[in-house]
Amino acid sequence: MKLLVLALDGVPFELFASMRDDLPNLAELADRGGWGAMRAVDPPITVPAWASMFTGLDPGELGIYGFRHLKRGTYSGYVVTSLELRARYVWEEMGLKSVVIGLPPGYPPRRYGVWISDFYTPGIDRPWTHPPELAKEIGRYIFDITYRTSEKEKAYRELVEMTELRWRVAEALLNKYDWDIFVVHEIGTDRAHHLFQKYWDPYHPLYDPSSPFSEYIPSYYSLVDKLAGKLVDAAKRKYGEVAVLAVSDHGNQAQRGVFAINEWLIGEGLLELRREPSRGRTSRRPR
């Protein structure tokens, strides 16, 4: 049995539950199999969640806890890449033929099966595929978009362009290669929430349902559902019966605050500073 994995980043379970009538392809998968909310790893973020999911190891066992790590004994950091993921994915352990697109941490590309690197890829001028010659065959490709921006309409156009391009490449590779497991990771679902959460989520402190952007999240998910259905159909045409897994690594919700551990320790009298640090405009000690 072949396995097709639709790895949709940052999808809240509540969104699927509330929108399932508008997501016919994903709803059909759910109805034919099983569906529900699962607990993500701790910390529940993209890196290390996907690595945990497909290796079976928790962040402590992987030694990967987030997008950035501190160098031992310092406060200087570095970005976690595929080089920090020393464990093998389950399909690598089993010697299965694989095609993997965009799975974090994915840059530089892993040298197993067919691989397209993730949203941390510096650009197409760096090695980003395995085998290397695949990059030239693919040509134009978009790894990520600028999502922390006030230019919402431009960002949405770029989001749609990136997503359509990725799934077009995915369908081409699905038909080109023989595979046992095929994984396509979509970072756009996460970016849509970063861009438009406050216009869609009634629990967001800045919720604005009158905004012209209030329908952008539903519109984007409809696009993803259509592309997912098309890819599933292509897999079935090639192999007949195919097992399909549509899964996310974590959800999304409004952020209402942060817990600054050092500030709390100072307030409790459990931490003393050798010197007062510089502080941002909104920083203050708890009372």
C-alpha positions in Angstrom: 0.0 0.0 0.0 1.3 3.4 -1.0 1.1 6.3 1.5 0.4 9.9 0.5 0.9 12.4 3.3 -0.7 15.9 3.1 1.3 17.8 5.7 -0.5 21.0 6.3 1.3 23.3 8.7 -0.4 25.1 11.5 -4.0 24.1 10.8 -6.3 24.5 13.8 -8.6 21.4 14.3 -11.5 23.8 15.0 -11.1 25.3 11.5 -11.5 21.9 9.8 -14.5 21.1 12.1 -16.2 24.4 11.3 -15.4 24.5 7.6 -15.7 20.9 6.6 -18.7 21.6 4.3 -16.5 23.9 2.3 -13.6 21.5 2.2 -15.2 18.5 0.4 -12.0 16.7 -0.5 -10.5 16.8 3.0 -14.0 16.0 4.5 -14.2 12.9 2.2 -10.9 11.7 3.5 -12.1 12.2 7.1 -15.4 10.4 6.5 -13.7 7.4 4.8 -11.2 7.0 7.6 -10.9 8.6 11.0 -10.5 12.2 12.2 -10.0 14.1 15.4 -7.8 16.4 17.4 -4.4 15.1 18.5 -1.9 16.4 21.0 1.2 18.0 19.4 4.6 17.6 20.9 6.1 20.1 23.5 7.0 22.6 22.3 4.1 22.5 19.8 5.8 24.3 16.9 6.8 23.4 13.3 10.4 22.5 14.3 10.6 19.9 15.9 7.0 18.7 15.5 7.3 17.3 12.0 10.6 15.6 12.8 9.0 14.0 15.9 6.0 12.8 13.8 8.1 11.0 11.2 10.9 9.6 13.4 8.8 8.6 16.4 11.2 10.5 18.7 10.3 13.3 21.0 12.2 16.7 21.0 14.4 15.6 23.9 15.5 12.5 22.1 16.0 14.5 18.9 17.8 17.3 20.6 15.7 19.8 18.6 13.5 22.2 20.5 12.6 25.0 18.0 13.6 27.0 15.0 16.7 28.4 16.8 19.1 27.1 19.3 21.5 28.8 21.6 25.2 27.9 21.3 26.2 26.1 24.5 27.4 28.5 27.2 26.4 31.6 25.2 23.3 33.7 24.3 24.2 33.6 20.6 21.9 31.5 18.5 21.8 29.6 15.2 19.0 28.3 12.9 18.2 24.6 13.2 18.7 22.9 9.8 18.4 19.3 8.5 22.0 18.8 9.6 20.8 18.9 13.3 18.3 16.1 12.6 20.6 13.1 13.0 17.7 10.6 13.4 16.4 8.8 10.4 12.8 9.1 9.2 10.7 5.9 9.4 10.9 5.4 5.6 14.7 5.7 5.7 14.8 3.1 8.4 12.6 0.7 6.3 14.4 1.4 3.0 11.3 2.6 1.3 11.2 4.7 -1.8 10.2 8.3 -0.9 9.4 11.7 -2.4 9.4 14.5 0.2 8.6 18.1 -0.5 9.3 20.9 1.9 9.3 18.9 5.2 11.0 20.9 8.0 13.8 20.9 8.9 14.6 20.4 5.3 17.6 22.5 4.3 20.1 21.4 3.1 18.2 18.6 1.3 18.6 15.1 2.7 20.4 12.7 0.5 17.8 10.0 0.5 15.1 9.4 -2.1 13.7 12.6 -3.8 13.8 15.7 -1.6 12.9 19.3 -2.0 14.1 21.5 0.8 11.9 23.7 3.1 11.0 27.3 3.8 14.4 28.1 5.4 16.1 27.5 2.1 18.2 30.7 1.3 17.2 30.6 -2.4 17.3 28.6 -5.6 21.0 29.6 -6.1 21.8 27.1 -3.3 21.5 23.3 -3.5 17.8 22.6 -2.7 17.0 19.3 -4.3 18.1 15.7 -4.2 19.1 14.6 -6.7 20.8 17.9 -7.5 19.8 17.9 -11.2 16.1 18.0 -10.2 16.4 21.7 -9.4 17.1 22.6 -13.0 14.2 20.4 -14.2 11.8 22.2 -11.8 13.0 25.7 -12.5 11.1 28.4 -10.7 10.0 27.5 -7.2 8.9 29.5 -4.1 9.9 28.4 -0.6 8.1 31.0 1.5 6.6 34.4 1.5 6.9 37.6 3.5 4.1 37.2 6.0 4.9 39.8 8.6 3.7 42.7 6.5 1.0 45.3 6.3 0.7 44.7 2.5 -2.0 42.1 3.0 -3.3 41.9 -0.6 0.1 41.5 -2.1 1.0 38.8 0.5 -2.2 36.9 -0.3 -1.4 36.9 -4.0 2.1 35.6 -3.2 0.6 33.0 -0.9 -1.6 31.7 -3.6 1.2 31.7 -6.2 3.5 29.8 -3.9 0.9 27.2 -3.0 -0.2 26.6 -6.6 3.4 26.3 -7.8 4.3 23.8 -5.0 1.3 21.5 -5.7 1.9 21.6 -9.4 5.5 20.5 -8.8 4.2 17.8 -6.4 1.9 16.4 -9.0 4.7 16.3 -11.5 7.0 14.4 -9.1 4.2 12.1 -8.0 3.8 11.0 -11.7 7.5 11.0 -12.5 8.9 8.8 -9.7 8.0 5.4 -8.2 7.4 5.8 -4.5 6.2 4.0 -1.4 5.6 7.2 0.6 5.0 10.7 -0.8 5.0 13.7 1.5 4.1 17.3 0.5 4.4 19.9 3.2 2.5 23.2 2.8 3.7 26.1 4.9 1.1 28.4 3.4 -1.6 27.2 5.8 0.5 28.5 8.7 1.3 31.8 6.9 -2.4 32.4 6.2 -3.1 32.5 9.9 -0.1 34.8 10.6 -1.5 37.2 8.0 -5.3 37.1 8.5 -6.1 35.5 11.9 -7.4 38.7 13.5 -9.9 39.2 10.6 -11.2 35.6 10.8 -11.0 34.6 14.5 -13.8 36.0 16.7 -11.7 35.3 19.8 -8.8 37.4 18.6 -8.5 40.6 20.7 -8.3 42.7 17.5 -11.0 40.8 15.6 -12.5 42.8 12.8 -15.2 40.9 10.8 -15.9 44.0 8.7 -12.4 43.9 7.2 -12.1 43.0 3.4 -9.6 40.3 4.6 -12.2 38.4 6.7 -12.7 35.8 4.0 -9.1 35.3 3.0 -8.5 32.3 5.3 -11.6 30.4 4.1 -10.7 31.3 0.5 -7.2 30.0 0.9 -8.3 26.8 2.6 -10.7 26.2 -0.3 -7.7 26.4 -2.6 -5.7 23.9 -0.6 -8.6 21.5 -0.5 -9.0 21.7 -4.3 -5.2 21.1 -4.8 -5.2 18.3 -2.2 -8.1 16.6 -4.0 -6.3 16.8 -7.3 -3.2 15.3 -5.9 -5.1 12.4 -4.3 -6.8 11.7 -7.6 -3.5 11.7 -9.4 -2.1 9.2 -6.9 -5.1 6.9 -7.3 -4.8 7.0 -11.1 -1.2 5.9 -10.8 -1.5 3.2 -8.1 -5.1 2.5 -7.6 -5.8 2.3 -3.9 -3.6 4.7 -1.9 -3.6 5.4 1.8 -3.9 9.1 2.5 -3.0 10.9 5.7 -3.9 14.6 6.1 -2.2 15.9 9.2 -1.0 19.1 10.9 1.8 19.7 13.4 0.1 22.3 15.6 -2.9 24.7 15.6 -3.1 28.4 15.5 -4.8 30.9 17.8 -4.5 34.5 18.9 -1.6 35.3 21.2 -2.8 37.2 24.2 0.5 37.5 26.1 3.9 35.9 26.9 5.5 34.5 30.0 8.9 36.1 30.6 10.6 33.5 32.9 13.5 35.8 34.0 11.1 38.6 34.8 9.0 36.3 37.0 12.0 35.0 38.8 13.2 38.5 39.5 9.7 39.4 40.8 9.8 36.4 43.1 13.2 37.3 44.5 14.7 34.1 42.9 17.1 35.8 40.5 19.5 38.7 40.9 21.2 40.5 38.0 24.8 41.6 38.0 23.8 44.6 35.9 20.5 46.0 34.7 19.8 44.9 31.1 18.6 47.2 28.4 14.9 47.0 27.9 12.4 47.4 25.1 9.7 50.0 25.1 7.0 47.7 26.5 9.2 45.8 28.9 8.3 46.0 32.6 8.8 43.9 35.7 5.8 42.1 37.1 4.4 43.4 40.4 
